[in-house]
């Protein structure tokens, strides 16, 4: 299965709104981003085929790329507790809950017959034109090709 369809299915299973495309196109979601919704915005992926030792058959595909795991943000909200320790900031409201979602997605990949060699993220605030907070995630996943014995 291609990583695009795999991430789409995983997003749908976790009630995330999935979009795939170049970053410029993902940046155009401003008018359609809904408060309270969580988005998995998947940038174009790189694909690399891995062949068997004799070079006669593709054995796996390695996928590398990035995606945003984000929610609509309040542009004026403090990041952590800079102005008022009694008010929740962007980190507590939007970023921290997505760390669990990110871990769940990573564990789901690891539970399959895939090799996950990179699964990391960095916090983002006011990302894209839609002002979204969350995580910018990077991945490198190798998925074996399943062949029909009669092929």
Backbone bond lengths (Angstrom), bond angles and torsions (degrees), N, CA, C in turn:
res aa  C-N    CA-C-N  psi(-1)  N-CA   C-N-CA  omega(-1)  CA-C   N-CA-C  phi
1 X - - - 1.451 - - 1.532 108.27 -
2 X 1.294 116.85 137.78 1.457 122.83 178.57 1.533 109.61 -72.16
3 X 1.326 116.62 146.81 1.468 122.08 -177.23 1.532 111.97 -60.87
4 X 1.320 117.91 -30.02 1.470 120.30 179.42 1.530 109.73 -62.89
5 X 1.312 117.18 -50.73 1.470 120.91 178.86 1.523 111.50 -67.07
6 X 1.313 116.36 -36.68 1.461 120.03 179.56 1.531 111.10 -63.05
7 X 1.333 117.00 -48.87 1.470 119.60 178.60 1.531 111.36 -66.27
8 X 1.335 117.15 -34.69 1.461 119.94 176.39 1.526 110.47 -61.45
9 X 1.319 117.23 -47.56 1.467 120.86 179.71 1.526 111.78 -63.72
10 X 1.326 115.97 -42.39 1.459 119.29 178.44 1.524 111.07 -63.62
11 X 1.323 117.01 -40.03 1.466 120.97 178.25 1.526 110.36 -62.47
12 X 1.318 116.52 -46.81 1.470 120.47 -179.91 1.524 111.02 -62.52
13 X 1.335 117.70 -38.77 1.461 121.60 178.53 1.526 112.12 -63.07
14 X 1.335 116.75 -26.02 1.464 121.28 -178.89 1.535 112.24 -107.62
15 X 1.334 116.59 18.87 1.467 123.04 178.17 1.524 113.18 56.67
16 X 1.327 115.93 38.52 1.455 122.04 175.45 1.522 108.10 -100.86
17 X 1.301 116.72 144.79 1.461 120.97 176.46 1.528 107.48 -86.92
18 X 1.340 116.02 120.32 1.455 122.34 -173.08 1.523 110.43 -104.05
19 X 1.337 115.05 133.99 1.463 121.97 171.09 1.521 107.41 -136.40
20 X 1.335 116.09 143.95 1.460 122.12 -179.93 1.508 108.88 -127.97
21 X 1.327 116.49 136.18 1.454 119.68 176.00 1.513 111.68 161.37
22 X 1.333 114.89 -174.28 1.462 118.24 178.86 1.526 109.13 -72.26
23 X 1.313 115.40 155.73 1.464 120.95 -174.39 1.530 112.00 -56.39
24 X 1.309 117.45 -37.97 1.467 120.47 -179.77 1.527 111.21 -61.34
25 X 1.337 117.18 -38.33 1.467 120.59 178.73 1.523 110.88 -72.27
26 X 1.330 117.13 -39.55 1.459 120.37 178.22 1.520 110.87 -64.51
27 X 1.310 116.19 -27.44 1.461 121.65 179.63 1.528 111.80 -69.95
28 X 1.323 117.89 -14.99 1.463 121.98 -177.46 1.525 113.16 -86.19
29 X 1.315 118.51 7.53 1.464 121.69 -177.71 1.524 113.39 -77.63
30 X 1.303 116.84 0.91 1.464 121.19 -173.01 1.521 112.89 -48.18
31 X 1.307 117.55 -47.92 1.456 120.50 -176.92 1.515 114.08 -72.99
32 X 1.334 117.56 -19.34 1.465 119.66 -175.67 1.528 113.31 -107.80
33 X 1.326 118.06 1.20 1.468 120.95 -179.64 1.529 109.18 -76.83
34 X 1.317 116.18 126.40 1.458 121.57 -178.29 1.515 110.93 -105.97
35 X 1.330 115.35 136.65 1.463 120.35 176.05 1.522 108.63 -61.52
36 X 1.320 116.22 141.07 1.458 121.01 178.81 1.514 114.28 88.54
37 X 1.316 118.23 -16.29 1.462 121.77 178.37 1.524 109.78 -88.81
38 X 1.321 116.20 149.67 1.455 121.40 175.77 1.522 107.62 -110.91
39 X 1.325 115.63 135.53 1.457 122.39 -174.70 1.523 110.91 -116.21
40 X 1.323 115.60 140.16 1.450 122.26 167.91 1.526 105.13 -112.59
41 X 1.322 115.74 104.67 1.460 122.83 -176.16 1.521 108.17 -104.49
42 X 1.307 115.93 101.75 1.465 123.89 -169.96 1.522 110.03 -94.96
43 X 1.327 115.98 116.92 1.464 120.90 176.35 1.530 109.38 -77.63
44 X 1.326 116.52 160.85 1.460 120.75 179.30 1.528 110.56 -47.93
45 X 1.318 115.96 141.07 1.461 122.57 -177.41 1.520 110.77 -103.23
46 X 1.320 116.15 154.09 1.469 122.17 172.70 1.520 107.94 -98.94
47 X 1.324 116.26 137.22 1.462 121.92 179.59 1.525 109.53 -119.60
48 X 1.309 115.22 134.73 1.464 120.91 177.44 1.523 107.37 -133.82
49 X 1.331 116.75 128.15 1.462 121.22 179.36 1.518 110.03 -87.19
50 X 1.331 115.50 140.76 1.456 121.76 174.69 1.522 107.63 -112.98
51 X 1.348 115.76 124.47 1.463 121.87 -176.99 1.524 111.12 -97.09
52 X 1.329 115.51 161.51 1.467 120.19 173.55 1.528 108.65 -69.18
53 X 1.325 116.88 174.18 1.472 121.51 -175.62 1.523 113.41 -60.36
54 X 1.320 118.02 -30.94 1.465 120.15 -178.89 1.529 112.50 -88.84
55 X 1.327 117.01 -4.69 1.462 120.49 178.40 1.506 114.06 72.93
56 X 1.327 117.49 23.21 1.456 120.71 -175.80 1.525 114.09 -104.74
57 X 1.325 117.08 -8.08 1.459 118.92 -177.25 1.527 110.06 -155.17
58 X 1.319 114.75 138.78 1.465 120.26 174.39 1.522 107.72 -75.20
59 X 1.319 115.98 125.07 1.458 121.64 -177.66 1.530 112.69 -99.52
60 X 1.351 116.56 -26.19 1.465 120.16 -177.48 1.519 108.87 -161.54
61 X 1.319 114.26 163.67 1.465 121.60 173.50 1.519 107.70 -121.05
62 X 1.334 115.47 132.26 1.453 120.15 175.53 1.523 107.62 -102.39
63 X 1.322 115.35 127.60 1.463 122.21 -179.23 1.524 108.86 -113.58
64 X 1.317 116.34 130.76 1.459 120.91 174.17 1.515 108.29 -129.75
65 X 1.315 115.67 143.52 1.449 118.76 179.39 1.516 112.33 175.80
66 X 1.331 114.06 -163.43 1.460 121.66 -177.13 1.514 109.52 -140.14
67 X 1.308 114.28 155.52 1.462 120.20 169.45 1.517 109.15 -150.26
68 X 1.324 114.84 152.02 1.456 121.57 172.99 1.522 107.65 -93.31
69 X 1.307 116.80 135.45 1.455 123.75 170.66 1.520 103.70 -116.50
70 X 1.342 117.14 100.74 1.466 120.47 -166.16 1.528 113.13 -140.96
71 X 1.337 113.30 162.87 1.460 123.05 174.08 1.524 108.05 -128.90
72 X 1.321 115.32 156.07 1.459 121.23 175.19 1.521 107.98 -60.51
73 X 1.329 117.53 137.31 1.456 120.14 -176.39 1.526 111.54 -117.68
74 X 1.304 112.85 166.67 1.459 121.54 171.46 1.516 105.55 -97.95
75 X 1.311 116.54 111.25 1.461 122.01 -173.83 1.529 111.84 -55.30
76 X 1.322 117.55 -36.04 1.469 121.71 -175.90 1.525 114.37 -86.98
77 X 1.319 118.06 -5.86 1.462 121.10 -179.12 1.537 109.80 -67.52
78 X 1.319 116.41 141.46 1.465 120.24 177.73 1.521 110.12 -65.33
79 X 1.339 116.12 156.41 1.458 119.33 -179.01 1.523 111.21 -72.61
80 X 1.312 117.33 -52.07 1.462 119.37 -177.28 1.525 109.16 -128.10
81 X 1.299 118.23 -80.76 1.473 121.74 179.13 1.526 109.46 -151.07
82 X 1.331 115.85 40.67 1.459 120.04 -174.84 1.522 113.20 -68.78
83 X 1.319 117.78 -39.08 1.465 121.80 -174.76 1.522 112.97 -103.56
84 X 1.339 116.30 -32.51 1.460 119.54 -173.92 1.523 108.94 -153.94
85 X 1.323 116.89 114.30 1.463 120.44 -177.83 1.522 112.56 -71.75
86 X 1.323 117.68 -14.64 1.469 120.89 179.63 1.528 112.22 -83.33
87 X 1.321 117.54 -16.50 1.469 120.98 -178.69 1.526 110.51 -99.53
88 X 1.307 115.41 138.35 1.474 120.44 175.77 1.514 109.07 -70.33
89 X 1.295 115.95 139.54 1.456 120.69 178.09 1.516 111.54 -101.31
90 X 1.323 115.30 -175.81 1.461 122.33 -179.87 1.533 111.50 -58.14
91 X 1.341 116.19 -37.76 1.457 119.19 -178.53 1.531 110.81 -62.17
92 X 1.317 117.45 -52.34 1.470 121.33 -177.36 1.519 112.20 -68.18
93 X 1.315 117.18 -35.70 1.467 121.46 -175.21 1.523 112.87 -79.99
94 X 1.316 116.99 -45.14 1.471 119.86 -171.12 1.525 115.11 -115.74
95 X 1.316 117.60 -36.91 1.470 119.28 -173.54 1.522 111.91 -83.41
96 X 1.317 117.30 -52.70 1.469 121.21 -175.18 1.528 113.70 -55.37
97 X 1.350 120.19 -44.10 1.470 119.38 177.87 1.531 113.26 -63.44
98 X 1.323 117.56 -28.49 1.459 120.78 -178.92 1.523 112.45 -75.93
99 X 1.319 117.65 -18.10 1.463 120.59 175.54 1.529 110.38 -62.16
100 X 1.324 116.58 -37.88 1.465 121.21 177.62 1.526 110.65 -68.50
101 X 1.321 117.12 -41.37 1.469 120.93 177.75 1.526 109.81 -61.84
102 X 1.324 116.57 -44.64 1.459 121.60 179.34 1.532 110.92 -59.82
103 X 1.324 116.50 -44.65 1.463 120.84 178.95 1.531 111.25 -64.22
104 X 1.319 116.96 -40.62 1.465 121.30 178.80 1.524 110.64 -62.24
105 X 1.326 117.67 -44.34 1.466 120.90 178.47 1.526 110.71 -63.12
106 X 1.321 117.17 -42.60 1.458 120.94 179.32 1.522 112.34 -64.22
107 X 1.318 116.38 -40.60 1.465 119.76 178.50 1.519 111.26 -67.24
108 X 1.315 116.35 -33.54 1.465 119.19 178.17 1.531 110.59 -65.71
109 X 1.322 116.85 -40.21 1.471 120.26 176.49 1.523 110.97 -65.25
110 X 1.322 116.29 -43.37 1.461 120.65 -177.25 1.526 111.95 -66.58
111 X 1.331 117.91 -25.55 1.466 121.67 -179.07 1.529 112.08 -75.57
112 X 1.312 117.03 -13.34 1.458 121.05 178.65 1.533 108.83 -91.59
113 X 1.306 116.01 -175.23 1.464 121.21 -179.82 1.533 109.97 -87.34
114 X 1.342 116.51 45.68 1.459 122.29 -177.44 1.526 108.60 -113.46
115 X 1.315 115.83 155.63 1.457 121.01 173.93 1.519 107.79 -107.35
116 X 1.312 116.09 115.36 1.465 121.68 178.89 1.522 106.88 -100.99
117 X 1.334 116.85 108.46 1.458 120.08 -178.66 1.529 112.52 -101.88
118 X 1.316 116.74 -12.72 1.467 120.92 174.25 1.516 108.00 -147.52
119 X 1.314 116.36 130.22 1.462 122.96 176.86 1.516 105.15 -155.38
120 X 1.318 116.35 89.53 1.463 120.69 -173.98 1.515 110.36 -139.57
121 X 1.327 114.93 166.13 1.464 119.27 -179.11 1.509 110.82 -149.34
122 X 1.316 114.42 165.92 1.459 123.06 174.44 1.530 107.20 -139.28
123 X 1.323 116.40 142.64 1.462 120.64 179.20 1.525 110.45 -64.80
124 X 1.330 115.84 143.18 1.464 121.54 172.92 1.523 108.42 -133.94
125 X 1.323 115.31 144.32 1.460 120.57 173.95 1.514 108.58 -130.54
126 X 1.309 115.12 146.08 1.466 122.63 178.64 1.519 111.69 51.77
127 X 1.330 115.89 39.75 1.462 121.65 -178.57 1.519 110.51 -78.09
128 X 1.295 115.36 149.67 1.462 123.93 177.17 1.529 110.18 61.86
129 X 1.299 116.92 174.59 1.463 120.64 -179.17 1.521 112.41 -67.40
130 X 1.330 116.94 -21.54 1.464 121.39 -178.30 1.533 112.90 -82.01
131 X 1.335 117.78 2.25 1.468 122.22 -179.15 1.521 110.98 51.83
132 X 1.309 116.10 71.68 1.461 121.60 -178.53 1.520 110.45 -110.96
133 X 1.328 115.60 145.96 1.459 122.85 176.79 1.513 108.56 -111.87
134 X 1.319 116.17 149.40 1.454 119.80 176.04 1.505 111.75 157.15
135 X 1.324 115.52 -129.79 1.456 122.53 -173.59 1.528 110.68 -130.32
136 X 1.316 115.86 139.28 1.458 121.64 167.35 1.525 104.95 -101.48
137 X 1.312 116.42 116.05 1.458 123.11 -170.74 1.531 110.83 -108.41
138 X 1.314 115.66 140.94 1.461 122.47 176.15 1.520 108.52 -119.39
139 X 1.333 115.94 143.70 1.457 119.39 -178.52 1.523 110.85 -141.97
140 X 1.318 114.32 155.93 1.448 123.32 167.16 1.530 105.33 -143.50
141 X 1.319 115.32 113.54 1.460 121.50 -174.39 1.521 108.33 -131.18
142 X 1.329 115.91 131.96 1.465 121.16 176.19 1.520 108.27 -108.55
143 X 1.327 115.05 126.12 1.465 121.71 -177.76 1.525 108.59 -117.67
144 X 1.337 116.74 120.77 1.466 119.38 179.12 1.527 111.14 -65.38
145 X 1.322 115.45 148.71 1.459 121.23 175.94 1.522 107.30 -87.11
146 X 1.309 116.17 130.31 1.474 120.78 177.12 1.524 107.82 -95.40
147 X 1.325 115.95 127.46 1.446 120.84 -178.80 1.511 111.17 -110.45
148 X 1.312 115.13 146.54 1.451 122.22 171.61 1.532 107.24 -76.25
149 X 1.300 117.47 129.76 1.476 123.07 -177.64 1.534 111.23 -58.61
150 X 1.332 117.18 -24.83 1.470 121.28 -178.60 1.517 113.30 -89.82
151 X 1.305 117.90 3.50 1.460 121.41 -176.69 1.500 112.01 -72.98
